[in-house]
Amino acid sequence: MKANFRVLIILSGLLLCSINLSAQQISLDLTKTPLKMVLKAIEKQCDFTFVYSNSLNGINDEVTINTNKEPLENVLKTLLVTKNIVYKITEKQIALTPKELVPNETPLSTQPTEVKSPNRPVIKGLIKEKSSGEPIPFANIFIKENKLFGAATDINGAYSIQVENLTQTIVVSYIGFKTEEIAIGGRSVIDIFLVSESTNLDEVMVVAYGTAKKSTFTGSAAIVNAESFNQRPITEISQALAATTPGVQVGTSNGQPGSEPTIRIRGIGSFNAGNAPLIILDGMPYDNAFSSINPNDIESVTVLKDASSASLYGARGANGVLLINTKKGKQGKPIVAAKYNFGVTSQQTADYKLLNDTDYMELYWETQRNTFVLNGYSEADAGTLAGPALIAGMSYNPYLMDPSQLFDSNGKLNPNAVNRWAEDTDWYGAITQLGKRHDASISISGANDNTDYYTSLGYMSEQGYVIGSQFDRISAKANVNSKITKWLKVGTNLNISYSTSEGEQNESSGSNANPFRFVRYLGKIFPIHLHNPATGEYILDANGNKMYDFGNGWQSEDGSIVVPSRDAFAGNNHALEVHNIYNGYLRQTINLKGYADLSLAKGLKFTINAGLGSNMYRSWNGGYVYEQKGNAGTSSKNISNTTTWTFQQLLNYNKKIGKHSFDILAGHESYQYAYNYMSTSMKTQTIIGSNFEYANFTEVNALPYSYTNNYRVEGFLSRLNYDFDEKYFFSASYRRDGSSRFYSDVRWGDFWSVGLGWTLDKEKFMTGVKFVDMLKLRTSYGVVGNDDLSSYYPWRASYAVSNNGEPGYIQSSLGNRDLTWETSKNFDVAAEFRLFGGKLDGSLEYFHRVSSDLLFSVPQPISSGIENIDINAGSMYNKGFEIVLNGIVLNKNDFQISLNGNATLIENKITDLPLDPYPTSVYKIEEGHSRYDFWLRQWHSVNPLTGYNLFKADIEQFEFTDGEIIDIDGVSYTENIAKSLYEFSGSALPVVTGGIGTTMSWKNISLKLNFYFQLGGKFYDNNYQSLMTGSNLYFAQHEDLLNRWRKPGDVSNIAKVTAGTAATNIGASTSTRWLFSSNMIELTNINLSYKIPSKFLNTKNITEASIYFSADNALMLSAKRGMYPRRNFQSGYIANGDVYAPSKVVSLGLSLTF
């Protein structure tokens, strides 16, 4: 799109050039003056700047000219007509290039010339940007050995130039790019790639309250542009940050379409306050869902990671900042862009491998046999009793055979036993589907000298791979900016979104109402539908439809058919329930920004910004719609409204004095947040049919609930940016914030930063270092705050009023008027570089982030009547390195290969803890360790003599009786887990995370691959643990149990199986047995695109067309099948796998530009 916009700008300029040039009146009286000096004299009398190559033929020729208020257009014709030079207009620049020669044409020149021969060789090809592969129109081309041979590319970047012979050298130049010299070397087709010239085309990036040149920026920031994700089937923008942005981790625990991500920037900064970054949308704080923003409307995302870049956000910048910048119109004629993407969704990660029905029955026969043996029965008697006990325990007998005949003496299933409903046990298949995804958008944009505009409309519908799960979004956007006068510019930016989501309720709970838990753990011998126990035939209702088995038992009216009940998962059948979902939400968001820029004097600008954010959220759920649940029906509806107001007044002054440049900002910001919530529910109901409206309830049992929250921040801010000769840089920022979350005496806080930068490549001592194109050092230090507490009024005491309708109140919490900000002190130092003519660039960065005054709830004396009080105490740090590398591997003819990679090495450590060390689930919080360090019983192996698990014995804390200790190589082990060693077992936090990507292109075809990887952490897989006990007769089991210990002498890492309390010490206990490496690599995206050549479009209306194939979350490899290590950070890194696993999306798309 870059080239497309550039073409539109140039064509627009050509259409207006005669008007613009005619309006410029030039007076000159110069004799025998070099042409380049004449051009400088013209620049002083007009609004244009001339751009040309110093090697341009004729530019140093002496000319004589005398004009009086002559139009610039006539002056240029007079000067250039005999010089074989043509000009082109690009906004306020006039580019001078050699006139393109054609065969048999005699060039106009003051130098001797020759007539070109039609028999001379012709070189053809394309000229493109090296970074993007986009064509460059109107590039200047000539032959180094004879500058009379020249040409220029057309609007598609194509060129054709005649040469004297195939040993000469082609020279290519274009405004903003480095001049390239390419030896012809006997070739007739040569594609040429130009590298951006940083001194002429420096990247401008969005920063806090404005923009800045990347070359002068002293902070740490990463930029993700639309080009990197505009062909990916993403629902929300965080998916584009994963794997591509160093220091940023994006977690997901839920594949439900439209679900929200968890984002962490440079680690975990708090225990009990927020860890999420601040989101800024077009300069305004954004408090709505990521899924409400249409990614097709986003131009770029800037991630601010250190204090120098984020300190201007004060109390809310401790966890980093995401600046989302949406699109606006570009100079030129109106552009209509349309895109459609169709895809299919499926589960990304393969599920755990489970035992089939035969292995399942034989496993549980062995479980029963071993349990009888433990209870004193002989092996023979235990084997005889095991089969009948198994069938009696399960209630169901899927085989047309007496239980006593099902197994032989070794527990092998009778080969004549036939599962009567084997085809009706695919529970996973019953709740899943191949989901469909549609994403369509259309935008109209454009700009003239005074106004730019961008409007869009988008529709996205994603059907999840679980039946009944759905996310739909309609979005609209309008961005209009207009220069009213020379001193006033105004604009408005409107984003509207309407979205709905549906899916089964309780999907993340540990109850039987969770469909993922249900289909994973229910034994694979239990059928989906009711079957006649005597014949195995389906039981049909009065309409001839199969009846679903809820596990509650069933019998026919005449009592001739009796289906037993099952003790596990009774009352649920998700194969039916996914088709009768009453669980979802509706969200309407409006984000409106208006502004006015007033130019008060040269370099002095005053800006007023006003923003309104509105989020209307409605959610509903209901369950147990079936007769089997009796009066256990529930239904609830929730309504919330969030409204935010932001007002900013910014005064900006920039001044350049010689080599000194100053940019000064002073401002004020007021932010208000209001939240209202109301919920009402009914329960213990008999719900008739599937109508959850309250009028349909047979009883009245309403439980209303409501509350409101308000939050305000007032801030005063300032910033100074200074640079000397674009070589030495200094920045300082300061913000004073007041937050309503704290008591008035401690409400105000001061946040600041300083930064330094040095561009070494501009120093004289670097002149001889030819392979260095750019080398910059920068460092920063600063302090930012975090007021994102769980309570909006933590300094106030709270009270519980009334109980079960009875009057009264009691103090439930004690406020703390001294409670204040969590503070983050950030140090950052980095080197940025570009080497070998742009073939390699990157950065190396060290950061050290210290979080102090952390929020902790500290126990109080019993006499106080209050259990805990919140205080500021404790600290921890996150430190590490970030590495970014981008390189051109191959650039030959039409084929190019580039590689990019990033890695973040991070260490998290608690340095001060106001409490005694305390366990949380499988973790323990202790000074000197990370926030997520595992502390577990130390499993060693399985005792080959007994089949029991062996654990490392804690001989210092416990006394052991004879026989409790087993010595292996001088180390004491025990089968008694209660006396085993409980100690540090590794961290859940990966040591290294990062991404690797490659782009391969050949002519108009491009292939992109992006990978995410993480190394060095641990992962506790409690789902695998649950599938490895062999103790619950109703639970499915993992196929790894086929390698279990069976008899003395067996060497296995899987203990023998038993039922009852003995299983606690055999297979189910929490220990390092279930701790695995979290190393993983994930193919996050594959994208194959083809840009259709203009000659195939057969219409003048379509200027650009592309078709593309894309696959997101295409492949993931980890230590164990079924395990997905990249979870939501809030879930504590445990494998809470009873949730909607992430989706894989494979899609085809078409984009058109008119």
C-alpha positions, 0 to 999 in steps of 0.5 A, a space after each residue: 500500500 505504501 507504493 499505492 499511496 505514493 502513486 496517488 500522491 504523485 498523480 494528484 500533484 501532477 493534476 494540480 501542478 499547473 495551478 500550483 506552479 502558475 501561482 508562484 511568481 519568480 523574479 531572477 537576474 542571474 548571469 553564468 550561474 550554475 543551475 543548482 545555484 539558480 534552483 536555490 534562488 528559486 526556492 527562496 521565492 516559492 513554497 517548493 524544494 528541489 530534489 535531485 541527484 548531484 550526478 544529474 547531468 547538466 545540474 552544474 551547467 552555467 545558465 543566464 536568466 532574467 525574469 520579472 514575476 514570471 510563473 514558476 512553470 515558465 521559468 522551469 521550462 526555460 531552464 530545463 528545456 535544453 538540459 534533457 531534464 524533466 520535473 515531477 511534483 510531489 506535494 511541496 517537492 519538485 524532483 528533477 530526473 533525466 528525460 527518458 530516451 527512446 530509440 531514434 531520439 536525439 537528446 537535447 544537450 549542450 554536450 556532443 551526442 549520438 543517435 541511439 541504435 535500435 539494435 542496442 541491448 535493452 535491460 528491463 525489470 522492476 524497482 522495489 522497496 527492500 523493506 516491503 517489496 512494494 514497487 517504486 514509481 518514477 525512480 531515476 535510472 541511467 547508465 554510469 558510463 554514459 549518462 545520456 542513456 536514462 529512463 524512469 519507472 512507471 507507476 508499477 515500478 517497471 523500467 526499460 533502458 537501452 544500454 551500449 553493452 552488457 558490461 555497463 553499470 546501472 545507477 538508480 536513485 529516488 527521493 528518500 532512498 540510497 542510490 544503488 549501482 548494479 553491474 549488468 553482468 550480461 543480464 537482460 532482466 534485473 530487479 532492483 531493491 532500494 534501501 531507505 535513506 534514514 536522513 531523508 525518510 526517518 520513520 515517525 512513530 506515535 508516542 505519548 501525547 504526540 509523535 517523534 522521529 524514531 532516530 531521536 527517540 530515547 525511550 524503549 518502544 516497539 512498533 507493529 504496523 498494519 502490513 504485518 497483520 492485514 492478511 491474517 484472520 485475527 479477531 483482535 489486535 493482541 494476536 498481532 503482537 504475540 511472537 512479533 514484539 520483544 518484551 511482550 507476552 500474550 496469554 490465552 486460556 480460552 478459545 471462545 471466539 471473542 474472548 479477551 487476552 492477557 498481555 504482560 510487558 516485561 514481566 509481572 509488576 504486582 501481586 495484588 494490583 493490576 498487571 495489564 498495560 494501559 491502552 490508548 486508542 487514538 490518544 484517549 484512554 480505552 477501557 473497553 474490550 480488545 474485540 470491539 476494535 476492528 483490526 482492519 481499521 488499525 494503522 499501527 500499534 506502539 508498545 511503550 516499555 520503559 519509563 522514558 516512553 511511558 512516564 507521561 502516563 503517570 499513575 497508570 503507566 507502570 505496566 507499559 502502554 499500548 498506543 493503538 493508532 487507527 487509519 486516516 486518509 492519505 493525500 490524493 484521490 478517494 480510495 475505496 478498499 474492500 476485503 473479504 476473508 473466509 475461514 474455518 476453525 478447529 482445535 489447535 492442540 491435539 487432545 490427550 490420547 485416551 484408552 479405547 473401550 477394551 483397554 479401559 475395561 481391562 485397566 479397571 479390571 486390574 484396578 478392582 483386582 489390585 484393590 481386593 488384594 490390598 484388602 487381603 484377598 488372594 490373587 485368584 479370588 481377587 481376579 474372580 471378583 474383579 469383573 462383577 465388581 467392575 460392572 456393578 460399580 459402573 452400573 453400565 454393562 456395554 457388553 452382551 455378556 455376563 460380568 463373570 464371563 467378561 474377563 479371563 484370569 489375567 484380566 483380558 477382555 473376552 474376545 466374544 464381548 461386543 460393545 453394543 453402543 461403541 458407535 455412540 461414545 464419541 462425546 468430543 465429536 458430539 460437541 464439536 464442528 468445523 467452525 466457519 469464519 467471515 470477515 468483511 470490511 470496506 473503507 473510503 479514504 482520501 485527502 486534499 490540501 485541507 481535509 483528510 478522511 477515513 470511513 469504514 464499515 466492518 462485519 466479522 462472524 466467527 463460529 467456534 469449533 464447539 457447537 453453539 459458540 459464536 462471536 459476531 461484530 459490526 463496526 463502523 469508523 469515521 476519522 475526519 481532520 480539517 484545516 479550517 484556517 492557517 491557524 486552526 485545525 479540527 478533527 473528530 474520530 468515531 469508533 462504534 462497535 456492536 458485538 455478541 457472543 454465545 457459548 456454553 456456561 461454566 466452561 472454565 469451572 470444575 463442575 459437571 456443567 463444564 462441557 470440556 471437563 465432561 467430554 474429557 473425563 467421562 469414561 468412553 464406555 458411556 453412551 450419548 443416547 439411551 440404549 436398551 440394556 438387554 439389546 443395545 438398541 436405541 431408545 426412541 421417543 414418541 416422535 421416533 427421535 433418539 433420547 439422550 442419556 443424562 445418567 439419572 436412570 430411566 425406565 419405560 412406562 411399563 417398566 420393561 426397560 430400565 436404564 441404570 444411573 451413573 454416579 459421575 456426571 449425572 444430570 448432564 449431557 452436553 451433546 444435547 446442551 450445546 444445542 440449547 445454549 442460553 449463555 452469552 453477552 451483548 456489547 455496544 461500544 462508542 469511542 468518540 474523540 474531538 480535537 482542535 489545534 490552534 497555531 498561536 505562533 511559529 512553532 507554538 501550538 495549543 491542542 484541546 482534546 476531548 474524548 468520550 467512551 461508552 460501553 453498554 454490556 448485557 450478559 445472560 445465562 440459564 441452565 438445567 432446562 431438562 426434566 431430569 434436573 427437576 427444580 434446579 433451573 437457574 437464570 440470570 441477567 446482568 447489565 453494566 454500563 461504563 462511561 469515561 470522559 477524558 479532557 486534555 489541554 496540551 501546549 507544544 513549542 518546537 524551535 530550531 536554533 542552528 544545530 539545536 532543536 527543542 520540543 517542549 510540551 506542557 499539559 493537563 489531563 482529566 479522566 473520569 470513569 463511571 461504572 454501574 452494574 445490576 444483576 438479577 437471577 432466579 433459581 430453584 425453578 422448574 423451567 418449562 421448555 427452553 424459555 428463560 424469561 422470568 415470566 416462564 418461571 413457576 416460582 418467584 425467587 429473585 435475587 437482585 444485586 447492584 453496585 456502582 464505581 467511580 474513579 478519577 485521575 487529574 494530571 499535570 504533565 510536561 516534557 522536554 526533548 532536545 537534540 544537537 545536530 541530530 546526533 546527541 539527544 536528551 529528554 525529560 518528562 514529569 507528571 503529577 497525578 492525583 487519584 481518587 483511589 487514595 485518601 486526600 493526604 496521599 492522593 498526589 504522586 510525582 512521576 518522571 523520567 530522563 533519557 539520553 541518546 547518541 548517534 555514533 555513526 555521525 561521529 568523525 571517528 566512524 567515517 572509516 567504518 564502512 559496514 555500519 550504516 547506523 549505530 545509536 546508543 540510548 539509556 533512560 531511567 524513571 519512575 511510574 506508578 500503578 493505582 490499578 487496585 481491586 478496590 475503588 475506595 481502599 482507604 475507606 472502611 466497608 460494612 455489610 448491611 443486613 443478612 437474609 432480610 434481617 436488619 443489622 450491619 458489621 464492619 467487613 474491612 478496615 480502610 487504610 488512609 496511608 495506602 498509596 501507589 505501587 511504584 515502578 522504577 525503570 532503567 533501560 540501556 540499548 544499542 540500535 544498529 543497521 549494518 552492511 547497507 541495510 542488510 542487517 539491523 536490530 537492537 540489543 537492550 537491557 532493562 531492570 524494572 523494580 516494583 516497590 510499595 506493593 499492595 499486600 493484605 496483612 493479617 491483624 490481631 484477633 482483638 481488632 475484629 478485622 482479619 486483614 488490612 491492605 498496606 504498601 509493602 514488599 518489592 520485586 524486580 524484573 530484569 533481562 535482555 531483549 534482542 531483535 535481528 532483521 536481515 536480508 538473506 538473499 536478494 537475487 533477481 526476482 527472489 528475496 528471502 528475509 529473516 527476523 527474530 526477537 528474544 526476551 530473557 527475563 528474570 523475576 525475583 521477590 526481594 521483600 515480602 511483608 508476610 511469612 512464606 506462604 503456599 498458593 496451590 502448587 506455588 510458594 511465595 517466598 523472598 529470593 524466588 519468583 512470583 510463580 515458583 513451584 514447591 512440590 513433593 519430590 517424586 523419584 520413580 516407581 518402586 519395581 518391587 511394589 509398584 508404589 511411587 517413590 518420593 525423596 524422603 525428608 529425613 531432617 523433619 520426619 522420623 521413619 519406621 523400619 521399612 519406610 526408607 529405601 536407599 538408592 545410591 545413598 539417597 533416602 526415598 519413601 513411599 509415604 508422600 506425607 513424609 517426602 521432601 517439599 521443596 523448590 521445583 522450578 519456575 513457571 516463568 519461561 527464561 526465554 520467549 521470542 519469535 522467528 519469522 521469514 518472508 520469501 518472495 518471488 515476483 508477485 508471490 510472497 510467503 510469510 512464516 512466523 513462529 513463537 517459542 519459549 524455553 526454560 520454564 516448567 508446567 504443572 499438568 493437573 489434567 494429565 494427572 487426573 487422567 493417570 490415576 486409574 482409580 475412578 470407575 467413571 473417568 476416562 484414562 490416558 493411554 500412557 497407563 498401558 505402560 503401568 507397573 503390573 507385577 514385581 520386577 516391572 520397571 516403569 514410571 507409572 505406578 500400579 492402579 488401585 481404587 479407594 483411598 490407596 490411590 492417594 499414595 499411588 497415582 493421584 498425589 500432587 508432586 513433581 511427577 506431573 511437572 513438565 518442561 514448558 518449552 514449546 514452539 508454535 507456528 503462529 501464522 502462515 501467509 501466502 499471497 499473490 498480488 495480481 498484476 494490473 494487466 490482468 485486472 481488465 478494468 481501470 477502476 481496480 488499482 490493486 488486487 491480492 488474494 491470500 491464504 492464511 493459517 493462524 495457530 497452525 501448529 504447536 509442539 510441546 513436551 506433552 500432547 494435550 498440554 498448551 503452555 502459553 496460558 492466561 497469566 491469571 491462571 497461574 500457569 497451571 494446565 487448567 485444561 478444562 477450558 475452550 482450547 485455542 482455535 486454529 483458523 485457516 482462511 482465504 482472502 481477497 483484497 481490492 483497492 479502487 
